[in-house]
Amino acid sequence: MGRMMSAILRNRLTLRNPRNKKEICYDLVGCFPPDRPFLKLTPQNPEDLGTRFYLYTRNASEEVIEYGDERTSLVASDFRTDRMTRILVHGFKGSSKDRSAQYIVSNLLKLEDCNVILLDWSKGAQGQTYRVSAANTELVGRQLALLLLDLISLGANPSAIHLIGFSLGAHIAGFAGRSLLSRGIRLSRITGLDPASPLFREHLVAASIPALNDQDAALVDVVHTAGSILWTEGFGLLRNLGHVDFFPNGGQDQPGCTHVFASLIVSHLEGTVNSSAVCNHLRGFQLFLESIPSPKQDGCQFRAFPCASREHFRSGACFPMKCDINNGSCGIMGFSADKGIARGPLYLVTRDSPPFCGNHSQIIPSGVQLGQRARGFILALFKHGRERTHFRMAESIHENFYARQLAFSRKVWQYTRRHGFHRGDSGVQVAHSEDKRWTRTGLFQSIHHGRTQVLCCSVYLAVFTLSLVQACG
């Protein structure tokens, strides 16, 4: 009975209309549209791609499972239908052998007794150009859908299947969800980690490839870390794609990364990847990895709050005085995104290095008085022991000062809630605008007002007051 159901589902997946002369068709995965105006490519032959699926459980490691083998490999494996199934899909130039992918597998299995499947399409993802890899995403998505049909025919519940895709892998997950949805099967969740932008942007004059969207699963949560308004400047899509879209630090430039203008042109389309250029892009994957609960963690959650726009977020206009995931005033980015009820675009701040998660705070400047000779920029530095957080108030000391948000490490945040910032612990530094060297350091004088500390400073021909507000979790 199970094999008959599997065959019916597979046949429904490969049903097709009469062939267009320009269409290219393959066994099992079906036909693909003719060359798109800008893409000018169709997917590679599945035999050339060599897509593989590796199953990991608490009892077995790297078992090869396949679609199209009458479920023989699945039945012989340690796959169990009563477990949660999480499937990880890498992106451009990636592989299932990447250390970061293996870390996620390890952390998931420590957290729960589940089936973890790594989809390896490295031959298709490491083509000569990005265009070749992008053209392969729909085919690989259909291959994943065929495997999912086999899992479901064995008794796996679609509501217990979670796809996690990074970069191009996010769109592969979307294609898989779309294929199943057209057969009346809806997956529970797809997580897109900075879905790739080039060739997936709807506003291009040339036809683009369909991107991950909120119809592809019951819950589509998306993390944006390298989005851009101009398609030549970013690896990720900046527009809302899912039911809930998270924009850490505004979704564009991440703290600790160097922004590289036109990085897409020099990296993606020429087929080379520079680690400094993709730092923002990779941050989405790193944030998800850190969000997986672990006994070694301190319980920090990537809490995010709604905001009307990125401009409002950057100006501090949306800073939440109360952040509660139970009433929808905040959501949780990453692994536990399905635990929150908030939907739509959500924003948050992170630290510039691991651990990226911290407690939200806001600095509100007031009473700013500048001398005529003042120049440079103001950088607030908070430190306690080996822990430190630095925070640039403005690119230039003559810019308009407005509220800024930052994330403190848990140790600093817990310490300051009890004791506040004291002389010797923290200070304000002013950097010279020409040689970038520190010109002078001024120390905070801290006055408590509930959750607010008033920090009074006088540095380098500038006098101002900073109010530090810590958000309630």
N, C-alpha and C positions, 0 to 999 in steps of 0.2 A: 504494500500500500504506500509506504514511504517513498519507494523508488518511482512509483507511478506519479505521485504528487510532484516529486522533484522534476520528472520529465515534463509534466504539464507546465510547471512554472517556467522551466527553461525554454520550452517552446514558445510560450507567451512572450518571453523576453526577446526572442530572436525573430518574432513576426515582423514582416517588413512589407512596404509597398513595392509595386513593380520598380525595378531598378532604373534609376536615372543613368543615362550613359556615362555621366561623370562620377557617379557614386563608386566608392570602393567598399567591398563587402568581404567579411571573413566569417568562417564557421563559428558558430555559437554566439559571438559578440555582435553579429549583424552588420548593417551598412552605415556608412558615414557620409555626410553631405559633401558636395564638391568643394573645391578650393575656395576658401574665404578670400575676399579681395586683398586683405593685408597679410593674412597668414600664409597663403599660397602653399599650403601643405595639408596633407591628410595624414592620419595616424600611421605609424610604422606597422609592419606585419607583426602580429602577436608572437610568432616564432622568433623574431629578431629581438623583441622586448625581453623575453625570458622572465616574465613576472612570476615571482615566487611568494608564497605565504608561509610564514613560520609561526607555529603555535608554541606558546610558553604557558606553563601552569606551575603550581607548587610541586608537582610530581614529575614533570618532564620539561625538557628545554630544547628549543629549536627543532621541533618536529615539523617536517614538511607536509603540508596539506594542499590539496589541489581541487579545482573545480573540473567537471567534465570527466571524472573517473568513476561515475556511479557511486560516489561517496565512500569509496574504498579506503582512501587515505584518512578520511575523517573518522570512520568507524574504527580504524586501527589505532587512532591517536588517543590522547588523554582528554580530548574535548568532551565536555559534559554540558548537556542542555540546561541543567538546573543552576548553572553558574551565570553570573554577569559576564558578558563578552565585550571587551574593549579592543578596538582595532586602530592601530597607529599607522599613518601614511606619511612618509617623508616627502620632501620637496625637491626642487631643482638641485642637481649635483649631490643629492643625499643618498643614503643607503641604510638598510636595516642594521648594518654593522656599526653605524655611528655610535660613539660612546653615549651621547645624549639620549638616543633611542633606547639603548640598553639600560641606562639609568631609570628611565620611565618605566620600563618593564619591571625592573627590580623593585622600584618603589610601589608600583601597583600591586605586585604579588605579596609584598610585605603588609600592605594595607588590607587586602581582601583575597579570599579564595576565588579567583576569577580565571577566565580564559583571556589571555592576551595574545593578539595576533599582529605580527609585523608584516605589512605589505611591502615587499621589496621590488621596486620597479627601476632599480638603479641603472640598468642598461638604457632604458627610455629616458631617464632623468639626466643622464650624463652625455647626451648627444652633442654634436658639434656646435649647435646653437640653442639658444633658449626657445626659439620658435619651434624647433623639432620637439622639444620636451613639452611645450604647451599644447601642441597638436596631439600628443599622446594621452592627454589627461582624460578625454572622454572614453577612449578605448579601455584604459586601465580602470576607470570607474565602472564600466560594464563588466569587466573581469571580476571586480570586487562584488558586484551585484550577483553574479553567477555563484560565487562562493557563498554569499549570504543566503541565497535561495537554498543551497544545499544544507546550510546550518538550520534554516527554518524548517525544511522538510524533515529533518531529524527530530524536531521538537523544540528548537530554540525559540524563545519568545522575542518578537521584534521590539517589545518594550524593554527588553534587557540587553539591547545592543547599542553601543556607543562608539561612534567613529570620531577619531581625532586626527585632523589633517593639518600639516604645516605647509605654508606657502602654496605651491601647486597642489600639494596633497589635500589642501582644504577643498579645492575644486573637484578633485577626484572623488572625495567623500560626497560632495554635492551631486555629482553625476550618478554615483551609486544609489543615493537616496532617491533621486529622481526616477531612476530605472525601476526601483521597487515600487515607488508610489504609483507609477503608471500601471502597475499590476495589482493595485489595491492593497499594498503592504506599506505601512508607515513605520519607519525606525523611530526609536525614542529620542535620540539625541545625536547631533553632530556639533563638534567643537572645531571652529576654524581659527587657526593660529596665524595671524597676519596673512590672510589669503593674498596670493600673488596678484599684482596689479597689471603688468604689461600684457596686452592682448585680451584682457578681461574687463576693460573699461567701456561702459555702454555709450559714453558720449563721443567716442572716437568716430570720425566720419566713416572709416572703414568698418565693416561688420566685425564684431568682437566675439570671443568665445563666451558662452553663458557662464556666469559666475555662480558660486554658492549663494543660495538665497533662503529665505525663511519658509519656503514651501517644501524643502528637502527633508525635513524631519519634524517631529512633534515639538522639539526644542532645538533651535540653532543659536548657539552662543559664539560670539566672535571676539577675538582680541586683536586690536589694531595697534601696531607699534612703529611702523615705518610708512605710514600713509603720506600721500602728497596730493596737492591740488594739480600740479603740473606732472604729467606722466613721465617726464624725463628725470624726475628727481626722487622717486620713491619706488621701493620694491612692493609695497602693500597698498591695498585699496583703502581709501579714507572714508568712503560713504557707508551708511548703515546697510548691513547685509542680512542680519538675523533678527530673531525675536528680541535679543538683548545684545548690544554691541558695547564693548568696553574699550575706552580710550585712555590707557595709562599715560600720564603726563601730556595729555592732549592728543595722543595717537600718532605723533610725528617724530620729533627728535627726543630720544631717550637720554636721561642723565648718564654720564659716563661714556657716551658715544660721540664720535666726531662726525658732524654732518658733512657729507661730501656732495657737492653740487653735481647734478647730472650723473649720479652714481649708476643709474639704470643703464645709461648709454655705454659707460665704460665697463660695466660688469655683466649685466644680463645678456644684452644683445650680442656682445662679442664672445660670450661663452667663457669668460674668466670671472672669478669671484675673489675680491679682496676683502679680507676679514674686517678691516676698518670700515669699509663701505657698507657691509651688511650687518654691522653691529646692531642697529635699530631693528632690522628685520629678525635677527636671531633672538632678540630680547623676548619676543612673544613666546617662543619655545621655552626659553629659560624661566619665564614667569609661570608658565603652566607646570613645569617640572617642580618648581618650588612650592606651588599651590597644593600639591598632593600631600595630604596629612601624613605626618611621620612622628614617631616617638621622640625624635631628636629636636623637633621644632618646638617653638615656644607658644604655639597656639595663635600666631598672627594670621589674620585673614586679609586678603586684598579686597577691602570694602570700597565700593564705588557708589557715587551719588549722581542723581540726574542733574542736567544743566542744559540751558537753552541752546548753547553753542560753545565752541572752543574758545571764542573770545571772552565769553562770560566766565568760563572756567579759569582762564589765565588771569583774568582781572580779580579773581577771588569772590565774584558775586554769588557763587552757588555753594559756598562752603557750608556744610551741614552742622547745625548745632546739635542735632541728634541723628545718629546713623543706626537704624534698626532694620535688619534684614527681614524681620517678621511682619512689619507693616508696609513694606515696599519703599521705605524712604532710602534704602540702600540695597545694593546687590553684592554678590561675592564673585569676583573674577576667578576663572580657572576651573580646577577640578570640581569644586563644589558649587558651580554656577546654578545647578539645578535645584539647590536648596533655597535660593532666594526667589521672591515673587516680583521683584522690580523688572520692568521691561523697557525697551527703548535704548537710547544712547546713555551710557553711564561713564563718569569720569573719576579718576583717582590719581594720586601721586605715589611714586615709589622712590626708593633710595637708588643711588648710582652704582651700587655694587652689592653682591650677595652678603647677607640676606636682603633681597629687594623689598620685602614687605616691611612696613613700619606703621607707626601711628600718625594719623593725619594731624597736622597743626597748620596754623595760618599766622603769618606776620602782617600786621597792619601798621604802616608808617603814619606818623602824624607830626605836626609841628616842625616840618623840615625847613631849615634855614641854611642857605648856602652862601659862602663867601664868594667874592668876585673871582678869586684865583682858584677856587675849588675845581678839581678835575679828577678823572679816573672813574672807577665804579665802586660801589659799596658791596662788600661780601660779609654776611653775618656768619660767624663760625661758632658752633655749639659743640662742646666736647666734654667728655667725662671719662677719665682713664684712657683706654685705647679706642673708645667709641667716639666718633665725631660725625657731624653733619654740617656741611657748608652750604650756603644759600646766597645766591646773587640777587640783590634787590632790584638792580637795573643794569642794563648794558652800559649806560653812561650816568654819571652822577647828576647830569642836567636833565635826564628824562623825568617824566612825570612818575612819581612814586605811587604805587597802588598795592593793594593786598596781594601777597604771594603765599602759595601753599607749599608745604614740604612734608616729608615723612621722616620721623625720628625712628632710630632703632629702638627695639623694645626696652633695652637696658637703659638708654638715655631717658626715654619717655617715663618709665617707671620711677627712675631716680628723681627726675624733675617734678613729678607729681607730688613726691614726698618732700623734697628739699628745695626745689627751684634751682635756677642758675646762679652761681656765685662768682665773685671775683676770683680769677685764676682758672675757673672751669670753662669760661666762654668769653668771647670778645667779638668786636667788629673790626674787620680789616678793610683798608682802602687800597685798591690796586691802582698804580699809575697807568694812565691810558696809553702811554707811549712804549715803555719798556716792560710793562706788566709786572713790575716788581712791587712788593709791599712797601707802601710809603710810611704807614703808621698804624699802630694797633690801639684801639680804645677798648676798655673793659665795660661790661654791663654792670649796671646797678639795678638789681631786680626787686620789684615790689609786687606782692601777690594780691590778686583780686579774684578769688574763686579759681576758675579754670584759666584765668587770664593773668599773665605776668607782664608788667610794664617794664620795658628795658630802656633805660635812658643812656644815650651815648653822645659823645662829642669827639669827632675825629676829623682831622685834616680840613679845617675850615668848614665843617658841616656839623650842625647840631640837629638832632631829631630824636623822636621817641618811637619805639617799636612795641606794639602790643602783641604778645604771643598767646594765641588761643588754641587750646587742645580740644579736639572733637571728642564727644562721648561715643563710645562703642555700644 
